[in-house]
Amino acid sequence: MIVWMWALAAQAEERPITYSEALQASVGRNIAVARAEASKGQAEGTLRAAQGSYDPLYALEASVNQRRSVGFFQGLPFESDSEGWMLSNNLSQTLGSGTSYSLNLNVDRNVSEFASAFGFNREDAFTGNLNVTVSQELLRGIRFRYNVQNVTNARTGLDLAQLDVEKQRQEALYMAAEAYWQWVYQHELQQIALDSVQVAEEALRVGRLQVESGQLAPVEATRLEAAMVQSQQNALDAGNTAEQAANALLLAMGEDPGQAVLPATPPGDVPDVLDLNAVQAVDVAKAQNLDVQVSRRSLEQARIDLANARHGLLPRLTATVSAGVASQRCPEDASFRPVFDENGDPALDDDGNPIRVQICEVGNALGAIGALGASDNQPFVDVRGRLEVPIGNRAARGQRDQQEAMVWLRERELEAQLRQIGAQVEEQVRGLQSARQRMELADANFRLAEQTLGAEEALASAGRTLQKDVLEARTEVDRTRAEAAKARTDYRLAQALLLKLQGQLTEATP
């Protein structure tokens, strides 16, 4: 009686948990799902970084220089001073088509002074340079998929990470579903044990009255008391097992164990599933099972890698074309200055005319840039070709052989995965199809056990049978009641596993 009253008091404070609530919490707090989500985020970053390798690059470079030197020219001493600055703009990019280009626009100013025995020279000019270089792979590297294989690999990594997130989510849902229905079953066993305690206590009370009135032998009261003690022991064990099952569910939900909880979603009766098509169920599983999808994606990537490895056997032939134009201009306010000899007298040319040099004191750099389109600019064109042929080509051939072996392995893995999934689904379909029959048989046995118990109790009241037979009948009632509960929860477990194999398990109650 103490065990029964304690159970009633505990139930009054228990928090009900539904099936959907348990599964939803299990996904939101599952550490494996969290790790998979983090790996997915990393894979997204890896893909973005791989795609970024094909982004155009702009470079801006500037420099200022100043130098002075002393030396000899044709045996005569000289001194020179120079200073200047440079500004360079460069835009470059590599494309997936095997094309790379570089566009450059440079402008610089150089001021040089040269003093020697022949006189004094000073130069001041702006120089502009515009050129473009384009390189194109003509053999190895002309294939788009070969050039972007780092992006392809990163995208495959992201796809696998996304599949892993869903796989871990399905695993978390199934673990919670399995824990929930196991808890429902153990809770039902606990209720059966508590009901058995109540029945045993009442039977002992009646039996003692019958012994006192002389209707029953004292040994029968002893049997009833032993049966009550056994039922209390069974109730204690069932309570401990039910609490362990509840704690397992709470841990799957990411909550602290030891809470007083109560299952709020009954398993219900097993529906008629005799029309369940095993072939269709297998086809759905082969199309949507997460492990199969991972195997298919890995095989697809292995075949892409093999195609790239075979393309890598080709030699490399690169054509490069460079073209540009340069210009040099002094500032608009340039002036001319005479050249003096070592005695300080004006230097003269062969005709006796004074030698003068152009002096560019200040000016505008845009003049040199604008002059790039003038008729007196300095254009150039350069065409080059480069052929690279590795002797023996063992590295590329070894890579091809590795990828061929990987494709063979991935194909075998996919075949084995499909066979395994097909066998598992067929087994679950058979289990679902026989679950209704097991439930009907268990319910029939339970009804028959109750009828037998009623008959035995009537005979015992008439003194025509022993209490031992009544106790055995009560034990049979408890056993068949437990079998009926197990048939229902076994159906729910098989149903959850089938949905997991098909990649369709959700938080909703099926």
Helices and strands as residue ranges (DSSP letters): H 2-11, E 15-17, H 19-28, H 31-52, E 57-73, E 76-94, E 99-116, E 119-137, H 144-147, H 149-212, H 218-252, E 261-263, H 278-288, H 290-311, E 316-329, E 335-338, E 356-359, H 366-370, G 371-373, E 378-388, H 394-461, H 467-501
